[in-house]
Amino acid sequence: MANTIYRKCSNCGEISLNKDYCPVCGTLINNTLKRELERKERAVQKQMISSTTKPKSAFTLFLENAKNHDNIIIRYLARFFYTTWIIVLAIGGFLALVFGYIAA
């Protein structure tokens, strides 16, 4: 008798014995399971938000699209400028790291 749990459905008002879902309308009536599902949903949403990256700049998108161009001259020019652009960004990032380390 100690394990009997009566739950009332908040949707239709049906009272059920030892059930997690309402037998009439199928609504989840177990509050512990509701909280666990909400926690899992929040964790998934938080993980999705943290895994998103910054959008690429217009110049980078232009060069990436030009790398697949039909004209071979435009394709190789785009690859050359894209490589140069990546090198410039790497040098700038390194300098920012050095100056930040010196300032601290």
DAJOQUI-V100123 format. One line per field, one symbol per residue. ss: DSSP state (h for helix, s for strand, l for the rest). psi: psi as a letter, one per 40 degrees, with the letter a starting at -180 (. if undefined). burial: + if it has 24 or more other C-alpha atoms within 12 Angstrom, else -. A space follows every 50 residues. Layout:
ss = ???
psi = ???
burial = ???
This chain:
ss = lllllsssllllllssslllsllllllsllhhhhhhhhhhhhhhhhhhhh hllllllhhhhhhhhhlllllhhhhhhhhhhhhhhhhhhhhhhhhhhhhh hhhl
psi = edehhhhhhedeehhihfidihedeeihehdddddddddddddddddddd eiiiiiidddddddddefidhddddddddddddddddddddddddddddd ddd.
burial = ------+++------+--+-++-----+++-------------------- ------------++-------------+---+------------------ ----
